[in-house]
Amino acid sequence: MGEDGASDGRGSGRDIKLVVPGEALGPAADRIVGHGVGRRGDQLIATRLGHLCEQGSEVSVVPVKTAYMPRPGDLVVGYIEGMRANIWFIDIGAPFNAILPMSLAPGKVDYGATRDAMDVGTTILCRVQEVDESHSSVVTMKGMGLRKLNSGFVDQVPPHLNAQIIGSKGSMIQMLKEASDCRIIVGQNGRLWIEGEPEGVRLVRDALKMIRETGHAPGLAGRVQGLLDS
């Protein structure tokens, strides 16, 4: 497997098959069951809607769309959607809004002055602090680098493609930074903050569009590198 999370490069985007839950994927003999795949007798079946991916003997299904499920420690980009006297409600792309208590804001905020400190629509960089059994979460802005994002641009990819952007050694994100001369922060919720000159931001957005559209196909890193080189 390459650093872009794809296979060794066999095939192209045209070879990728879309499968539905319950669809037969062939005999199970000598094949490793990956994510999104189950067994029915001596056959493999898809357990989710997605693109069939075979890497060596492992068979998996890459989902077409995923929701972000927060985990403690995740760095995320969020949008303020509402507030009360001592709390903000934050959209982090999860099934439920997160809450940001006044005590975890980046500076001192007086009771009842939450709107004055950060109004609806404010973009923030925060970190997930707690998650309960219903996946509701508490976020914090206490920590190095956590802040309001008053400049730059926010784009997004499906959360399950994050690993391909960050990679085991950060190779793809480093490619994007060097080619665009932009500052880029990747949130675990699939949102990316980009700041730089307009041409550089446009280049990163074009690359992210390619990742969204073809991230399920082998050879993603090569395609992104080709786009950046051109």
N, C-alpha and C positions, 0 to 999 in steps of 0.2 A: 504494500500500500504506500502511495506517495504521501507527501506532506499535505496535499490538498484533500486528503480523506477519500480520494477516488481509487480506482483499481489501477493496475499497471499500465493502463492506457489502451487496452483492447477495446475496439468498437468505437462508436461515435454517438452523438446525441440521437441520431436516427434509430439506433438499435435499442434505445431504452423503451421498455414496455410498461404501460400503465396497467396496474392490477387493482382488483376490488376485493373486499373481504370475502373469504370463502372460495376464491378462485384457486384452482389446482395449479401448482408450480412444478409438478413432476415428481419422480420417485425420490424418497428420502434417503435411499441407500448411499452411504459414503459422503453425504452432504451435511454440512454444519448449519444448524438453525440459528439465524441471526434475528435482529429486531424486526418485528412486524410479520413474523413467519411462525406457523405452528405445524403440528403433525396431525394427520387424520389417517389412521392405519399406516400403510407404508408410503403415503403420499405427503408432500409438503403443501400447505395452503397459505394464502395471504390472510393476515388478520387485520389489515388496515388498508385504506385507499392510499396508493402511492406508486412509486416507480421501482420496478424490480431491479435489484442490484446484486450481481454475482461477482464475488472477489475470491478467486481460487475455488475452494470447495464450500465457502460460506455463502448462504443465500439470505438476503434481507430485503426489506421494503422500506424505501426512503419516503416518508410521508409527504403528501402534497402540501399540507398546511398543518402547522402546530401552534398551540397556545403556549405562551411562556408560563412556566410553573416556578414561582420564586423559591429560592433556597437561601438560608442564612449566609451572609458574606458576599452575595452577588452584587456586583457593581451594575447599576441600571440608570438609564435616562428616563425621567418621568415628567409628566405634565400635571400642574396643579389644576384640579377640576372643581374644587370647592373648599370651604373652610368653616370652622366654628370659632368660638372665642379662643380656644387653646389648641386647635388641631387643624391640620390640612388633610385633604383627601387627594391622593396621588394616583394618576393613571400610569401604571408601569407595564401595561400590555398583558396583564394577568387576568384570570376570570373575575377577580374582585379587586377593587381599588385598594391600594395600600394606605395606611395612615402615617402621618408625620406629626408626632406630638411637638408642642411648642418647646419642650425641654430638649429635643433633639435637633432643633433648628441650628443653622450655622452661627448665629449670634444671639444676643439677648433680645427677646421679644416680650413686650408687656402684654398682659392678659387683655384680650379683646382687640389687639392690634395686629392680628395675623394677616388681614388683608393689606394693611399698610406695608408689612414686611415683604410679602410675596402674594401677588394677586392671582386670580384665575388666569390660566394661560401661560404662566411662568414655566420655563423649562429648567429642570434641575438635574444635577448629577448627584445621586445618592447611593446608599448601600442598604441592602436588606439586612435588618437586624434580627427579626423574629418572624417565624411562620407557624401558624397553628394548624390543627388537623383539617380545617376546612380550606386551607391554602390562603387564608387572609394573612396579611403581613404588615409589619411595622418597619418603616425605613428611617434611616438617620442621615443627617448631613453633618454630623460631628466626625471629622476625620480629614486627613490630608487630601487636598484636591477636591473635596466634595463642596459644591457651590451652585449658585444660580448660573445658568448658561445664557449670558446676555448677548452673545455674539455667535457667529458661526451658523451652521446649518445642520439639521438633523435628518438623516435618512434611515431606512430600515430594511432588514432582510428577515426572512422567517427564522425564528430562534434556532431551529435544528441545523441551519447552515452556518451558525456562529463558529463551530469548531473548524470549518473549512477556511474561514477568514483568519481566525487567530492561529490555527495550526499548532502542532506540537512545539514549533520553534518560532512561531509568529512570522513565518516566511511571507505569507500573502499580505498581511497588514503592513509589513515592512516594505514590500514591493510598492504598495499603494502610497505610502508616505514618501518614499524616495522619488517616485515618478511624478507626484503631484506637488511636492513640497508643502503639504498640508499637515496640520496637526489633526490627529484622528484618535478618538476614544471609542472603544467598542464596548457597549453595554451587554450584559448577559441576556437581556431581554430582546436582543436583535436590533436595537437602536444604536446608531453610530452618530457621534458628533464630529463634524468636520469644520475646520477653520483654515482659511487660506485665501489666495488670490482666486478670482472667479474662474479662470481657466483650470486651475488645479482642482477646485471643488467640482467643476463640471466633469473632469476626467474621473474623479472618484465616483461620482454619481453614475456615470456610464458603466464603470466597472461593477458597481453594485447592482445595476439593472441586469447586466449579464449574469451575475451570480444568482439573482432571483430567478431568472428565466432558465438557466442551464445548470444550476447547482446540483441537480440530480444525476447529471451525466458524467462519465469518466473524463479526466483530463482538464478539470476546471482551472487549475493553476496555469496550465499552458495557454488556455484561451485568454485568461486575464492578462498574462504576460504579453501575449500577442497584441491585445488591445492597447496596453500601455506603450508598447514599442511603436505602434503605428500612430 
